[in-house]
Amino acid sequence: MLKRVLALAALLLAVVAAPAQAIVISEFRLRGPLGATDEFIELANETASPITVATTDGSAGWAVASSSGVTRFVVPNGTVIPPLGHYLGANASSTSPTAGDATWTTDIPDNAGVALFKTATPANFNLATRLDAVGSTSEANTLYKEGTGYPPLSGAFNLNEALARDLNAGGVPKDTNNNAADFTFWDINGTSAGAGQHLGAPSPLSSLSPLGAISPTIEISPLDPGVSVNAAPNAFVDPTSDPVNNATQGRLYLRRYVRNASFTPITALQFEISDINTFPSPLGVADLRPQDAATANVVTSAGTLSVTGAKLIQPPGQPNGGGFGSIFRIPLGQPLAPGARVPIALVMGIQQNGSYRFCAQAEGLPATGGTVSATGNTSGGAAPAALCSAVSGAFPSPPATPAPPAPQTITVDLPRTAPLLALALASKSTPASLSIRVACPSSFRGACAGTLRATAKPGKKTLKLGSIQFVLASGKSRTLVLKPSAAARRALRKAKRPKIKLVATVLGDSGTSRKTTKTVTLKT
């Protein structure tokens, strides 16, 4: 009896004294536009150190399981997840805008709990091996949620939605061990589905996606230091009404300089929106809709500058404009060299005037840390008092034995044509699932970022087979999977060896792009 009491006490002490979670479930959904199996689960390393997946029971890796005890996917032993890095699991039927690192096929029921365990042996799924969990208040098994859980979502809608952890300074996922306090629900229409109402976009990231950094590696400053950060051209409201493009009250322009404060060239740069006043907004508070910006000449106190317009990453399609979780990509003409800087503009349509607060966290290749923060009032009134918390700490120190400094430029205006990609249709492709290999040439300096689309014309009508966004490092390749609609699948099956047209559009300098087109045959 005494041994059993001591053993129980030791177990309870181990649970109470367990270190803070390192890998968390950071964004997920259990239903999407295609229905109950349109699912994904994103994992994130919330620490400042890389984490290598390893088990102590000889199992294959760390498992993500639903509350039924069924394993959905396993992160293999030996996988290294860098600081603020990600690993993405997706149902094979998912319309996730980012291809998963791992997949599963069976539905996870709506509002069920899911958990990450540091073992792949189901018999060992318990509190001592659990790394993280998230579930709704309707989930009865407390092993598969933290706290009381998030409010359950209505299964009546097939929304392009996500439940995501709020982001603290530097893009670190909020983790108070209380699902209701840590997660926010949003979708591309701002639907009220039971767990709050916010306009936003799913933005799952995989092991190949750009990374944030807990310490700052870029310096963000006003475009024109000669005037207030809330004065033109740093913050400018164009009142021209454009209701069709989610800008009924005009547009808000936030202009900044971004300087590479690290000692490594930045090949890809983007900003993920962590906080914004958007739909639905109460009276007196702005309703902002992030959207694409064109590159344009802007007059400053130091002269005229060519300012690079940020692009709203789509898919997912955002017909009402962006919101929470949406990502602005900066089209770099060439890698941003150490010490170099680029002038950028983030643009948002104004659907309702009022005070606003905007926060976006930097992500890049290699890992990039920095925060764009702004408060103001689109009609000139009082603004919110607090800016969002920025990435803290000192900029990187120079290497112990630095190389001779390279010449630095203030702005990057050298044009560079986007590369042609290698495209191939995998032999395992079917009308229901098109597997397409995309390769970025090793001769290209920087990351190949863009969108892959596929169409077919088995008859008189052109069929849209789907699209997916990608980011590939130079010399790397990846298989992207497109899931045609039911109608497109039927048409492809009826056709004899239908021709599939693949078009990969890659971003180049100053908003330019280049298309790689290839026609392949699908064996049905």
C-alpha positions in Angstrom: 0.0 0.0 0.0 2.8 2.4 0.9 4.6 1.7 -2.4 1.4 2.5 -4.3 0.9 5.8 -2.4 4.6 6.8 -3.0 4.3 5.9 -6.7 1.1 8.0 -7.0 2.8 10.9 -5.3 5.8 10.7 -7.6 3.5 10.8 -10.6 1.5 13.8 -9.4 4.8 15.6 -8.6 6.1 14.9 -12.1 2.9 16.3 -13.6 2.9 19.5 -11.4 6.6 20.1 -12.0 6.5 19.4 -15.7 8.3 22.1 -17.7 6.3 24.6 -19.9 5.0 23.1 -23.1 7.4 23.5 -26.0 5.4 22.2 -29.0 1.8 23.4 -29.1 -1.2 23.0 -31.3 -1.2 26.5 -32.8 -4.0 26.5 -35.4 -6.6 24.0 -36.5 -10.0 23.3 -38.0 -12.2 20.3 -37.9 -14.5 21.4 -40.8 -14.0 23.5 -43.9 -15.5 24.5 -47.3 -15.6 20.9 -48.5 -17.3 19.7 -45.3 -16.4 17.5 -42.3 -13.1 16.1 -43.7 -11.7 19.5 -44.7 -9.4 19.6 -41.7 -5.8 20.6 -40.7 -3.8 20.8 -37.4 -0.7 23.0 -37.2 2.0 22.5 -34.6 4.4 25.2 -33.5 7.6 25.4 -31.4 6.9 28.2 -29.0 10.5 28.3 -27.6 13.7 30.1 -28.6 15.5 26.7 -29.2 15.2 24.0 -31.9 13.4 20.9 -30.7 14.2 17.4 -32.0 11.4 14.8 -31.9 12.5 11.7 -29.9 10.6 9.1 -27.9 11.6 7.1 -24.8 9.3 4.1 -25.5 10.7 3.1 -28.9 7.7 4.3 -30.8 7.8 6.1 -34.2 7.5 9.7 -33.0 5.1 12.2 -31.5 1.4 11.5 -32.3 -1.5 13.8 -32.8 -4.7 11.9 -31.8 -8.4 12.8 -31.5 -10.4 12.1 -28.3 -11.5 8.7 -29.8 -7.9 7.6 -29.2 -7.3 7.4 -33.0 -3.9 8.7 -34.2 -4.3 11.1 -37.0 -0.6 11.7 -37.8 2.9 11.2 -36.3 5.8 13.6 -36.4 8.7 11.2 -37.0 11.6 10.8 -34.6 14.6 12.9 -35.7 12.4 15.8 -37.0 13.8 19.1 -36.0 11.4 21.9 -35.5 13.2 25.2 -35.3 12.3 28.1 -32.9 8.8 29.3 -34.0 8.9 26.7 -36.7 5.9 24.6 -37.7 4.8 21.1 -38.6 1.4 20.7 -40.5 -0.9 17.8 -40.6 -3.9 17.8 -43.0 -6.7 15.5 -43.9 -6.2 14.2 -47.5 -9.4 16.0 -48.4 -8.3 19.3 -46.9 -8.3 22.6 -48.9 -5.6 24.0 -46.7 -3.7 26.7 -48.6 -0.5 25.1 -47.5 0.4 21.5 -48.2 0.7 19.3 -45.1 3.9 17.6 -43.9 1.7 14.6 -43.0 -1.9 13.5 -43.8 -4.8 11.4 -42.5 -8.0 10.3 -44.2 -10.8 9.8 -41.6 -13.0 12.6 -40.2 -12.4 14.1 -36.7 -15.9 14.9 -35.4 -16.9 18.5 -35.0 -15.8 20.0 -31.6 -13.9 16.9 -30.6 -10.7 17.3 -28.7 -7.3 16.7 -30.2 -4.0 16.3 -28.4 -0.2 15.9 -29.0 1.6 13.2 -27.2 5.4 12.5 -27.0 4.8 8.9 -28.0 3.1 7.1 -30.9 1.9 4.2 -28.7 -1.9 4.7 -28.0 -1.6 2.7 -24.7 0.7 5.4 -23.5 -1.6 8.4 -24.2 -1.9 10.0 -20.8 -1.4 13.2 -18.9 2.3 12.5 -18.4 3.0 12.1 -22.1 0.7 14.9 -23.3 2.4 17.9 -24.7 -0.7 19.9 -25.6 -4.4 19.6 -26.2 -7.4 21.6 -27.4 -11.1 20.8 -27.4 -14.5 22.4 -27.0 -16.6 22.6 -23.8 -18.6 19.7 -25.3 -15.6 17.4 -25.2 -16.1 15.1 -22.2 -12.5 13.6 -22.1 -10.4 16.2 -20.2 -7.2 14.6 -21.6 -8.1 16.2 -24.9 -8.6 19.8 -23.9 -7.1 22.5 -21.5 -9.4 24.3 -19.1 -13.1 24.1 -19.9 -12.4 24.3 -23.6 -13.5 26.7 -26.4 -17.2 27.3 -27.2 -18.5 24.7 -29.6 -18.9 25.6 -33.2 -22.1 25.0 -35.2 -21.8 22.1 -37.6 -24.4 23.7 -39.9 -21.8 25.8 -41.7 -18.9 24.7 -44.0 -16.8 27.7 -43.5 -13.3 28.6 -44.6 -12.3 29.0 -41.0 -9.7 28.5 -38.3 -9.2 28.4 -34.6 -5.8 29.9 -33.8 -3.8 30.9 -30.8 -3.4 34.6 -30.2 0.1 35.8 -30.9 2.2 37.5 -28.2 5.2 39.7 -29.0 7.4 38.2 -31.7 4.7 35.9 -32.9 5.0 33.6 -29.9 1.7 31.6 -29.5 -0.3 32.5 -26.4 -0.3 29.5 -24.0 -2.0 29.9 -20.7 -3.2 26.3 -20.6 -6.8 27.5 -21.1 -8.2 26.9 -24.6 -11.0 29.5 -24.1 -8.5 32.2 -23.3 -5.8 31.2 -25.9 -7.7 30.6 -29.1 -9.7 32.9 -31.4 -12.1 31.8 -34.1 -12.3 33.5 -37.5 -13.5 32.9 -41.1 -13.3 34.7 -44.4 -16.9 36.0 -44.0 -16.9 37.0 -40.3 -19.6 34.4 -39.5 -21.2 34.0 -36.1 -20.8 30.2 -35.6 -20.9 30.0 -31.8 -17.3 30.8 -30.8 -17.1 34.5 -31.5 -17.2 36.5 -34.7 -14.1 37.7 -36.5 -13.2 38.3 -40.1 -9.9 36.5 -40.9 -8.3 33.8 -43.0 -6.8 30.4 -42.3 -3.0 30.7 -42.5 -1.5 27.2 -41.6 2.2 27.0 -41.9 4.3 23.9 -42.6 8.0 22.9 -42.1 8.8 24.7 -45.3 7.1 28.0 -44.5 8.8 31.2 -43.6 9.6 31.5 -39.9 9.3 34.1 -37.2 12.0 34.9 -34.7 11.7 35.6 -31.0 14.5 38.2 -31.1 14.5 41.1 -33.7 16.4 40.6 -36.9 14.8 43.5 -38.9 14.4 47.1 -37.9 11.1 48.7 -38.8 10.9 52.5 -38.9 8.7 55.2 -40.4 9.1 55.8 -44.2 9.7 59.5 -43.5 11.4 60.2 -40.1 10.9 63.9 -40.6 7.2 63.7 -39.6 5.1 61.9 -37.0 4.5 58.2 -37.5 0.8 59.0 -37.7 1.2 61.7 -40.4 1.4 61.4 -44.2 3.2 59.6 -45.8 3.8 57.2 -42.9 0.1 56.9 -42.3 -2.2 58.2 -45.0 -6.0 57.9 -45.6 -7.1 58.2 -49.2 -10.9 58.9 -48.9 -11.7 57.8 -52.4 -14.7 55.5 -52.1 -14.4 52.0 -53.7 -17.2 49.8 -52.3 -16.7 47.0 -54.8 -13.2 46.4 -53.4 -14.1 46.6 -49.7 -13.1 50.3 -49.4 -16.4 52.2 -49.0 -14.7 54.9 -46.9 -11.4 54.9 -48.8 -8.1 53.3 -47.9 -5.5 53.4 -45.1 -1.8 53.3 -46.2 0.8 52.3 -43.6 4.3 53.0 -45.0 7.5 51.8 -43.3 11.2 51.1 -44.0 12.3 47.5 -43.3 16.1 47.1 -42.7 17.8 43.8 -42.5 19.6 44.1 -39.1 21.0 40.5 -39.3 24.1 39.2 -41.0 22.3 36.9 -43.4 20.4 37.9 -46.6 16.6 37.6 -46.3 15.2 35.7 -49.3 11.5 35.8 -48.3 9.6 38.3 -46.1 6.0 38.4 -45.0 3.9 39.8 -42.1 1.1 37.8 -40.4 -1.7 39.9 -38.9 -2.0 39.2 -35.2 -4.4 42.0 -34.2 -6.7 44.3 -36.2 -9.9 46.2 -36.0 -12.1 44.6 -38.6 -15.6 43.3 -39.1 -17.7 43.3 -37.0 -16.7 46.7 -35.4 -18.8 48.8 -33.0 -19.6 52.4 -33.8 -16.5 54.6 -33.5 -14.1 51.8 -34.3 -12.7 51.3 -37.7 -13.5 48.3 -39.9 -10.3 47.6 -41.9 -9.9 45.2 -44.8 -6.3 44.3 -45.8 -5.7 44.1 -49.5 -3.1 44.2 -52.2 -1.0 47.4 -52.7 0.6 48.5 -55.9 4.2 49.7 -56.0 4.1 53.5 -56.3 6.2 56.6 -56.0 5.8 58.4 -52.7 6.9 62.0 -51.9 8.8 62.3 -48.6 10.8 65.1 -46.9 14.0 63.5 -48.4 12.6 63.2 -51.9 10.6 60.7 -53.9 10.8 57.0 -53.2 9.6 53.9 -55.0 7.6 52.1 -52.3 7.0 48.4 -52.7 3.3 47.4 -52.2 2.6 44.3 -50.0 0.5 41.5 -51.5 -2.3 39.7 -49.6 -1.5 36.0 -49.9 -4.3 34.1 -51.6 -5.5 31.3 -51.4 -7.5 31.2 -49.3 -9.7 33.6 -51.3 -10.7 36.6 -49.2 -13.6 38.2 -51.0 -14.3 40.6 -48.1 -10.6 41.5 -47.7 -8.2 40.2 -45.1 -8.4 40.2 -41.4 -7.0 38.1 -38.5 -4.4 35.6 -39.6 -4.1 37.1 -43.1 -0.6 37.4 -44.5 1.0 40.3 -46.3 3.9 39.1 -48.5 6.6 41.6 -49.5 7.8 40.9 -53.1 11.6 41.3 -52.8 13.3 41.9 -56.1 16.4 40.2 -54.8 17.5 38.9 -51.4 17.6 41.8 -48.9 21.3 42.0 -48.0 22.5 42.6 -44.4 22.2 46.3 -43.7 20.0 46.9 -46.8 16.5 48.3 -46.4 13.3 48.3 -48.5 10.4 50.8 -48.3 7.0 49.0 -48.0 3.3 49.9 -48.0 0.6 47.9 -46.2 -2.9 48.9 -47.5 -6.3 48.3 -45.9 -9.7 49.2 -47.3 -11.9 51.2 -44.8 -15.4 50.0 -44.5 -16.2 52.0 -41.4 -14.3 55.0 -40.0 -13.0 55.2 -36.5 -10.0 54.4 -34.2 -7.9 51.5 -35.2 -5.1 49.2 -33.9 -3.0 47.1 -36.2 -0.3 44.5 -35.4 1.6 42.2 -37.7 4.5 39.8 -37.0 7.4 39.3 -39.4 8.2 35.8 -40.9 10.9 35.1 -43.4 13.6 32.9 -44.8 15.8 32.6 -42.9 13.8 33.2 -39.6 12.9 36.8 -39.3 11.8 38.8 -36.2 10.0 42.1 -36.2 6.7 43.8 -35.6 4.7 46.3 -37.6 2.5 48.2 -35.1 0.1 51.1 -35.7 -2.7 53.0 -34.0 -4.7 55.9 -35.2 -8.1 57.1 -36.3 -9.2 57.1 -40.0 -11.3 60.2 -39.5 -8.8 62.1 -37.4 -10.2 61.5 -33.9 -8.8 59.9 -30.8 -6.7 56.7 -31.3 -6.3 53.7 -29.0 -3.7 54.2 -26.3 -1.6 51.1 -26.7 0.5 49.8 -29.5 0.9 46.0 -29.8 4.0 44.6 -28.0 6.9 44.4 -30.4 9.7 41.8 -30.6 12.0 42.6 -27.7 15.8 42.2 -27.3 18.9 43.5 -29.1 19.6 43.1 -32.7 22.0 40.3 -33.7 25.7 40.8 -32.8 28.3 40.6 -35.6 30.1 37.3 -36.0 33.3 36.8 -34.0 35.4 37.0 -37.2 33.4 39.1 -39.6 34.0 39.0 -43.3 34.9 42.3 -45.0 31.7 44.3 -45.2 30.0 44.2 -48.5 28.7 47.5 -50.1 25.3 48.4 -48.8 22.4 50.0 -50.6 19.6 52.0 -49.2 16.9 50.8 -51.5 16.7 47.8 -53.8 15.6 48.8 -57.2 17.5 46.3 -59.4 15.0 44.4 -61.5 15.1 40.6 -61.4 13.0 38.3 -63.4 11.3 35.5 -61.6 12.5 32.0 -62.6 10.9 29.3 -64.7 10.0 26.3 -62.5 10.1 22.5 -63.2 6.6 21.0 -63.2 5.7 17.3 -63.3 2.5 15.4 -62.7 3.1 12.4 -60.5 2.0 9.0 -61.8 -0.1 8.4 -58.7 -2.4 11.3 -59.7 -6.1 10.6 -60.1 -9.1 12.8 -61.0 -9.8 13.1 -57.2 -6.2 14.0 -56.3 -3.6 15.7 -58.5 0.0 15.4 -57.2 2.3 17.9 -58.8 6.0 18.2 -58.3 7.3 21.8 -58.3 11.0 22.6 -58.3 12.8 25.9 -57.8 16.1 26.1 -59.8 19.3 26.2 -57.8 20.6 29.0 -60.0 17.9 31.3 -58.7 19.0 33.6 -55.8 16.2 33.6 -53.3 12.9 31.8 -52.7 10.5 30.8 -55.4 7.1 32.1 -54.1 3.8 32.1 -55.9 0.7 30.1 -56.8 0.1 26.9 -58.8 -3.1 26.5 -60.7 -4.5 23.6 -62.8 -7.2 23.5 -65.5 -8.5 21.0 -68.0 -10.7 21.2 -71.0 -12.1 17.7 -71.7 -15.0 19.3 -73.6 -16.0 22.7 -74.6 -15.8 24.1 -71.1 -12.6 24.8 -69.2 -12.5 23.2 -65.7 -10.8 24.9 -62.8 -9.1 22.0 -60.9 -7.8 24.1 -58.0 -4.9 26.3 -56.9 -2.3 26.3 -54.0 0.2 28.8 -52.8 3.9 27.8 -52.3 7.3 29.0 -51.1 10.4 27.0 -52.1 14.0 27.7 -51.2 16.5 27.8 -54.1 17.3 24.3 -55.4 14.4 22.7 -53.5 11.3 20.8 -54.7 8.0 19.7 -53.2 4.9 17.8 -54.2 1.7 19.9 -54.0 -1.7 18.3 -54.0 -4.8 19.7 -55.6 -8.3 18.4 -54.9 -10.7 19.0 -57.9 -14.4 19.6 -57.2 -16.9 16.8 -57.5 -18.1 18.1 -60.9 -14.5 18.4 -62.2 -13.7 14.8 -61.0 -16.7 13.4 -62.9 -15.7 15.2 -66.1 -12.1 14.0 -65.8 -13.2 10.4 -65.3 -15.5 10.5 -68.4 -12.6 11.9 -70.6 -10.0 9.6 -72.1 -6.5 10.6 -70.9 -7.5 14.3 -70.3 -4.9 17.0 -70.8 -4.1 19.0 -67.6 -2.7 22.5 -68.0 -0.4 23.5 -65.1 0.4 27.2 -64.5 2.9 28.2 -61.8 3.0 32.0 -61.3 6.2 33.2 -59.4 6.6 36.7 -58.0 9.5 38.8 -59.3 10.7 42.3 -58.6 8.4 45.2 -57.8 5.2 43.2 -58.2 6.2 41.5 -61.5 5.6 37.9 -62.1 6.5 35.0 -64.4 4.4 32.1 -65.5 5.6 28.5 -66.1 3.1 26.6 -68.2 3.1 22.8 -68.8 0.5 20.5 -70.3 0.4 17.0 -69.0 -1.7 13.9 -69.5 -3.7 12.3 -66.7 -4.1 8.6 -66.9 -7.6 7.8 -65.9 
